[in-house]
């Protein structure tokens, strides 16, 4: 084989396998359980050059395919590990890979992935100090260097900083998660804290090229232009539309305060440092092979989009592209095709754009699905929702079917009256303005507290829905600062506008169809066609997505 990758199911390992395969190389991937092959298939990677081998690096290795380049990306990356658990992979496993590689007849290079805080020329690991993870990585780094010298193994060590990208939810991602959920009242550390980052795309390209570098060189791979932590968090906050903390807490004080109070894992505090790292050799080598890091601000924004789309590892994105955009001056979560959608889909309460995921999976054309301003993942807006919707639709170059659910039917109806040239049809799913008022839901602050406290299971029970990622995401959003309050305010506004919406219905200049569940019929008679989905209630897109999608596909084809 051209290369063999240990730890091939890990965040770095699987991306490295994809990079090497994309270069036309023959790659052996060493795994304990093969979750790699389906992941590569999801990424659209041609696996014709892939061989998968099963092994446990914590035991002596044998029976694996020979390779010219050996990559060891296997590591136990977690905080709170026991000493033996951490050493099993990070020390013993690293040495087992080296011993196996040393016996290969045509070995060109062993590339060992270490860490940016652990590669020191001397010293001893301190398992009583920073924690078992960092201590074991330090010990493993020293042991690999020493044993490679004894066996005359051509070695290169890559010391990456925190690697960011889709699928990585450990490390600085925890800070962003706390920021996103309103649980970061102050920044840990002082104003000079430097937490360097590197993107997964850049790092695996570096690893793919590094066997061409002279053996014995060791490279710190990180972006020296990563902003200091306050600016880093400020950039993410500005992009996602949340408030950045203005205060900071010194690391020394954090160490003395109870973890229940700070929410900080003591093992992560050693990473909150002003230290800088010797990146000159990595930068020089990257220049020789034409590698350039992406602009750090762009990388931070993309990283934030990925984290929010995956709900910090709790879900999988259901459509691409996705991310935060400025719509009518508001940071808005937008998923799907912004320019040529077949359907534009607006969610009702207490949901978000993920409400449409089951239906979108059955549609024949691309969709555009935003979170309404102030709801879901979108920031609050001082501008009217009608102005927001008009700006959302301004880049659209098709005449899509505009689909709205429940509370969103009012704004969609007004848009159809004012801008009939921009849409081909209006489909109103369970329109709230044709329903009986639910006055008790508008009684704030009782309703706000009730919404904020709802677990996914309780919300599912309240709405009469099965538990699933869409309901879980909605419950998570309602717990974020201000979202439940704005949801209740939107309900009050909707109640006040229902009569106006009914009067607008006959004025729409494009075909209008109303879709309801048989268990949730309109309480107000209308002259428009009404499609009834048998067995469905107020959320047919979740309980009967295939039936609703068949109807929408048929309408889009007319």
N, C-alpha and C positions, 0 to 999 in steps of 0.2 A: 504494500500500500504506500501511497505517497505520504500519508500522515495517519496517525492514530491519536484519538482524543479521549483522554480519561475524564470522567465527570461530564459526559456528553449530554446528560439530561438537565444539567444546571443552567442557570441564566446565561453565564458566559459560554459554557461548553456547547450548548445547542446552537447559539448564534455563530460560534466559530465553525462548527460543522457545516452550517448553512453557507457561510462565507467560502469555505474551502471547496465545497461541492459546486458552488457557483463559479469557481475558477476552473472547473473541469477536472479537479483532482479526485483520485481514488482515496476514500477516507474510511477508516475503521473507527467506529464509535463504541466505546466501552461504557456499558450501563449496568445498573443492578436490575432495573425494570424498564422495559422499552416504552417509555412515554415519548421518546424522541421522534419515532417514525410518524405518528399522527400529527405531532407539532409541525414537522417539516412539510407534511402534506397540506396542513392549513395555511402555511406560508407560501405554498406554490413552488416548493423547491424540488427540482429533479433529483431523485434519489438513486438514479441508475448506477452511480459510482460509490454507493454506500454499502458497507458491511457492518452489521451490528453484532457485537460480542458481549456476552454477559460475564461479569467478574466483580469481585468485591476487593477494592484496593486495600482494605484493612488486613487482608491475608496475602501471603506470597502469591505472585502471579505466574501463570503458565498457560500454554495453549492458545495464546492470542496471536493474531496476524502480525507478521513482521512489518515494519514501517521504517522509512528513512527519517521522518521527523516525528517526534513524540511530544505531545502537548499534555501537560497535567493541569487541568482546570478543576480537578476534584477538590472540594473543600467543604468543611462543615461551617457554614456562615450563619451564626445565630448568637444571640446574647442569652446569658443565663445557663450556659452549658456546664456540665460537670467536667472535671479535668480529664478523666479517662475518655469520655465521649468526644471531647474536643481533640485530644491527642490521637485518637484512633485513625482519623482521616488526615488531619492537618500535619501530623508528624509521621506516624507509622505508615500511613497510606502514601505520603509523599516519598518516603524512602523505598517503599515497595515498588513504586513506579520507576524510581531511579535504578534500583537493582535490576529490574527486568529490562529496562532500556539499555543498561550497560552490556548486556549479553547479546544484543542485536548485532549481526555481522556488518550491516551497512548503515549504522546509525550516523546520521548527519548532524542532528541537533536534538537535545532535550530542552523544551521550553517549559519552565515552571512558573505558574502564576502565583505570586505571593501577594503582598499588600504594602501600601505606601507608608504605613506606620511601623513596619516590623523589620525591614531590611537594614540592619545595623552591622558594622564591621566587627563588633565585639559586644560582649555583655552576656547576660543570662536571662532567660525568660522568668518573669515574676508572676507566678500563678496566684499569689496572694494579693497582687496589686490590681491591674486594670481589668482582669477577668480572664476566663479560660480561653475564650476565642482569640483575643489578641495575643495572649501569652503563647498559645499553641502555634499560631501563625509565625510568631517570632522564633520559637524553637525549631519549627519545621524549616524555616528559611536558613537558619544557621546550619542545621543538620544536612540539608541538601547541598549547600555550598561545600561543606567539609567532605562529604562522601563523594561528591562529583570530582573533587581534586584527587582523592585517593584512587578512584577507579578510572581517572583520566576520561571522564565523560564530557563531550562538548556541550556546555550548559549555557543557557541564557535565562535570566530571571526577569520577568516583567512584573513591576510593582504598580498596579493600577490604584488610583484613588477610588472614591465611590463611583461605581459605574451605573449610569442611569439609562433607562429605556423601557419599552413595554415589557412588563413581567417582573420588574424589580421593585419590591415593596419593603425592603429592609434598608436600614441606614437613614440617610436624610429624608427619605420618603415619609418617615414617621413624623418629622417636623412639619412637612407639608400637609399631612393628614390632620394633625392637630390644628394647624392654621385654618384649613378648610372647614373644620367642624367647630370652630370658635373656641378651641381648647388651648390656645397659645396666648395667654394674656401678656407674657413677656418673653423676650428672646433669651435663650440660655447662653451664658458667656458674655464677654464684653464686645465692644464695637470692632475689635481687631480679629475676631475669630475667623479663621480661614478653613472652610470645608470644601476642598477642591473636588471637582467633578470631571468625568470623562464619559462621553456617550458610548453606548455599546457598539454602535456601528463603527466608530473610529477605532475603538480598542481591538475589535476582532480583525479589522483590516491591518492594524499594526502587528498583531500576532501572526497573521498570514504572511507578512513580509519579513518578520524578524529572523527566520533562519538564514537569510542572506547576510545578516550582520555578523561581524566577527564573534566567535565563541568567547565566552568569559565576560562579555559585557552584560551589565544589568541596568535596566531602564525603569525610571519612575515615569509612568505614563499618566499624565493628568493635565488639565487645562489651567495653566498659570494665570489666565485672565479671569478665572472664576471670581465673581465679586465676593467681597467679605460678606459674612452671614447676614447682617442687617440688610444690605442691598439685595442679596440673593432672595431673601424672604420678601422684601418689598417688591421685587420684580414679579415674583409668583403671585403675590397678593394683587398687584395692579392688573395682571393678566386675567385672573380669575374673578375679580370684582369683589374681593373680601378685604377686610381691614387688617393692615399689618400692625403688630404690636409696636408701641413706641418706647417701651421700657426694656431693660435687660437685667438679668440676674447673674452675678459673677459665678463662675464654676465652683469656686471654693465654697460659696454659700449653698449652692445646689447640693454639694456633697454632704453638707451638714443637715439639710432639711429632709424630712420624711418623704419617701417616694410617693406616698399617697397624696401629698400636697403638691409636689412638683410635677408628677407624671413622667419624670425623666428616669430612664434606666441608668443606674449608676455606671454600668459598663460602657455606655456611650459617651460619658463625660470626658474621657481622655482624648476623644476625637475633636473636642471643642478647644482648639489650640490656634495660636498665631504662627505656628511653625511653617516654614517653607521647605521645599524639597528640591533635590538636585536633578532637574529635568533636562539639562543641557544635552546629554547623550541621546535621549529619546527624541528631542526636537531635531537634533542634527540628523539622526537616522531617518526620521520622517521626511525631512526635506530632501534627502537623497532619493527616496522612492516616491516622492510627489504626494505625500499624505498631508491633508490640511484638516484641522479641526473645524467643525461648524461654528458659526458665531455663537458665543456663549448665551447671549440673550435669547436667540432663537431656540437653542437647545433647552433652555429653562422653560420656555413657553410650551414647546412640544412635550417636554417631560410632564408638565402640569396637566396638559390635556390628556395624556396617556393615563396618569394616575386617577384623574376624575372619571374618565371613561370606564376604567376598570373598577371603579369604586375601591381603590387601594387594595385590589386583590380579591374583593368579594364577588365580582361579577366579570363577565366577558363583554366587550363592546359588540353590539349587535349590527352596527353599520359603520362604514367608513366612507369618507373622512368624517372626523368629528373635531370639536374644539370650541374655544371661546372666540367670539367675534364681537365687534362693536356694531350694534344695531340700534339706530336712533340714539347713539351716544351711550348705550347700555351694554355692559358685558353680558353677552347672551350665549348660552350653550346651544350650538347648532350641530345637528347630526345629519349626514347624508349629502346629497347633491345640491349645491347652492345655485347652479346656473341652468341645468336642464332636467329638473325633476318631472316625473309623470304625475306624482301626487305630492301636494304640500299638506302636512298633517299636523293639526293643532290639538293638544291634549286638554282634557278637563281636569277637575279637581278630584281628589288631592294628589293627582299623579304628575308625571313629567313626560318627556318625549318617548321614554322607553315603553310607555303604554302601547305604542304602535309596533313594537318589535315582532310579536307573533304574526301580525297581519303583513308587515313588510316582507317577512320571509316567504310569503305566498304570492306577493305581487310580481307582475312581469316587468315593471319599469322601476327606475330609481325613485327614491323618496327624499323629501326634505322635511325634517322634523325638529323644530326648536323647542326649548323650554320657554314658556311664556315669561315675560319680565317679572322679576320678583318671586318666581315660583321655581320649583325644581332646583336646577343648578345655576339659573340665571340671576344676575343681580337685580336689585330694585331699580325702577326707572321713575324719574320725575315727569316724563312725558306720557301722554295718553297712549293706551294700548293700540289705538287705531293708527297713530303715527308710527309706532314700532312695527306694526304689521306691514304698513306700506313700505317702510324701509327694508324690512326683511324680503319683501317680494321684488324690490327694485332690481337686483341682479339677475332675476329669473328671465330666461330667454325663451321658454316654452309657454304654452297656455295649459298649465296643469289642472287637474281636478283638485279643488280645495276641499279638504276633508277636515271637519271640526267635530269635537266631542263635547257634549254637555255645556259647561260654562263658556268654552271657546266658540260656541256657535254664534253668540252675539257679535263679537268682533269680526268673525268670518262673514257673517251676514252683512254687516256694514261695509266691509271691504268689497264684497260682491256688488253692492249697490253703487258704490263710488267708482269702482275700477273693473267693470265687467270685461273690458278688453284684455285683462291680464289672466283670466281663468277661463276654462272651457265648461266647467260645471261646478256646482256647489253641492256637497253631500254633508248633511247634518246628522250626526250619530247621537241619538238620545239627547236632543236639544233641551237644555234646561228651561228655556223660555216657554216650552210647552208642558212643563211639569208643574205639579203642585209645589208651593214654597215649603222649604224645610227651615222654618223660622228658628228652631232651637240651635241649629248649627251656626247661626250668625250672632249668638249671644257671647260677646267677648267680655272678659278674658277667660271665662270658663271653657269655651270652645278652643281657645289657643292652648291652654294648659292640657286639655284632653288630647289634642292633636300631637303636641310635642312629646307626650308620654307614651304614645302608641308604639308598641312593638310591631314587627312585621306580621306576626300571627294575629294580634289583636286587630290591626288594620284590615287584614284579609277577612276576619270574621265580621267586622263592622260593615264592610262593603259587599259581603256575600261572595267573596272570591277565593279561589284556592291560593295557597301560599306559593310564591314564585319570585324570580328575580325582579320583576316589575314592581310588585307590591313591596318587596324588601327595599328597593331603591327609593320608592316614594316615602316609606317610613323613615329612612335615613335622611332624606332631604327635609322632612318636617321637623327633625330634631336640630337642624342647623339654625343658627341665630336668625330670627326674623321671618323665616319661611312660613311657619304656622300662623303667625300674626297676619302676614300678607295674604295667606290663603283665606282666612276668615274675612278680611277686608274685601277680597275679590268676590266672595259669596254675597256679601252685603250689596256690593255694587251690582252684581248680576241680578239680584232680586229687584233692585230699583229700576233696572233697565228692561225687564221682561216684557212689559206692555209695549214699549217702543220697538222691541225686536219683532213682536207679532205684527205690528203695523208695517214694518219694513218688508216682511216676507213677500207680499205680492209685487213689490217694486224691483225685485232682482231681475236683471236683464239677461241672465244665463239660466239654463235648466237647473232646477233645484230638486233634490230628492232627500227625503227624510228616512232614516233607518233607525228602527227601535227594536228592542228585545220584546218578545211576547209577554214577559213578566214585568215590563216597564213601559206600558203604553202611554201615549200622550193623554193629558187630561184636558187639553184644549183642541177642538176640532180645527183642521186646516184644509185648504183646498189642494194642497200639493200631494203628489204621490207619496205613499208611505210603504216602505218595505219592512216586513216583520220577520225577525229571525226567531224561529221556534226554539224554545228552551232557554233563550238568553234573557238577561236582565239589563241593567244600566251600562254594563261594560262588555258588549258583545265582542270587542276586539281582543279581549282576554279570554273569554269563555268559549267563543265560537269564531276564532280568527279565520279559519278556512272559509266559512260561509260568507263572512264579511269581505274577505279578499276576492272571492269569486265574483261577488257583486261589483266591487270596485274595478276589477279587471275588465268586466263586461262593459262598465260605464266608460272606462278610459278608451276602449276600443271603438266606441260609437263615433 
